[in-house]
Amino acid sequence: MRGIISSAGYVPYRRLQRASIAQFFGSGGGKGARAVASYDEDTTTMGVEAARRALGALDDTGVDDRTTELDALWFSTTSPAYLDKTNAAAIHAALRQPARVGAYDFGGALRSGAGALRSALDGHGTTLVVLADQRGGLPTSSDESAGGDGAAALVVGPDGPGTPVVAELLGAASFSDEFVDRWRSPGDQRSKVWEERFGETRYVPLGAQAWQSALTSAGLEAAAVDRVAVTGMHARAVRSVGRALGVRPDALTDGWADAVGQTGAAHVGLVLASMIEQSEPGQVVAVVSLADGADVLVFRVTAARAAWSPADPVAGQVARGSDLSYAKFLTWRGAVTPEPPRRPEPARVSSSAAWRNESWKYAFVGSQDRTSLAVHLPPSRVSMRGGAVDDMEPVVRADTLATVATFTIDHLSFSLSPPIVFAVLDFDGGGRFPLELTDVEPDAVAIGDRVAMTFRRLSTADGIPDYFWKAKPVRTHERSGTATTTGGGR
């Protein structure tokens, strides 16, 4: 039996109310809200956050995320931080994976997300499939309002005693056709779309064919499906295919269209992870993805689901979002450029220095003196207690909660979203280090707040993102380590 061992979604904290677009421009917008990646997030950092949740969920099945043996890590996005360079390598480093685990990009097309997942399910070994995307368009466009930012991660592999499958693959089908419906040339910042009715005439029969083929391979009738989501950037075709599936009315979900938006290559994984989180053992869940054809995956939730506790369910992340002004959204997207602080912009990060400090920079690994147990952040060869030299062992703080010892609000330093909130943090189990706070309202920070680590982008210079760790308030149902408390910030 092969299927999904663990899954998780990541929805950024910020939300753009679609009505605010029309209030600003007099047109565009709509109902509901869309998720917005913060100024310090990109598809790589969102992928890391989804993967940390997916691997963290394995703890509840008795598997330690630091010893989970993966055979490969695949990353899919339509908006990569790099071309030529493999983006999956940064995710690999942040997750502290051994060098033997291959890291590869499935890049470019919207369909690459469904393709990566289908390939892993059809393959061998254990693969971590990470999907992430940032969707947008010209101001007031339907792509801007209907799009969304987010990520998903799914651990795919065979059923085993230490890694039971929580969703068994029952059937799958893929149908392809060459037609130009949506396209974006290299270097363009927005997609272009052909006449809407043409895309619908192609997607509806492809979706119907793939759906019937997948049900046949699973040996099921449509009425046996308990939850199904149809995803795709062509909203009209998505609605039409959904009506043609023949499932019970209560089985069809909206795929978070009204609360998150369409997250492109990541959406097939995001809605699948959400459905598994909300399903009971024995239920059948399916996803239909429309992009340059149609892909359908059908799963049965197994008995292992009863013992599996998602690290941070998608529904909880959606519920605790915080609104963002449309002006701030346009600034973060680079559509407008406000006057920045009169301070030097960040310099290009040193590639050689980053490589020498990979475990610290990407995985937030410090050192601990074996004799005195003093924790050093960043890692040190010489102990601050007793002066022992080279008698250290690595200590990971990426998954450890911390407490704000003191903080400052900086209006002068360069930032894409001033002011900057810096805090001195005391980590559970030892270690003190100053870090920037993110996803936080400056006037809501307080000494004693509990924070969790999050992988973010400090800056970008000469096309090189400078990745490191920041801290964010611990909110309800957000786990890192063992806590589930609510901290400062909104």
Summary of the structure (lengths in Angstrom):
residues: 490
radius of gyration: 22.5
end to end distance: 43.5
largest distance: 74.5
contacts: 1727
relative contact order: 0.14
helix: 28%
strand: 31%
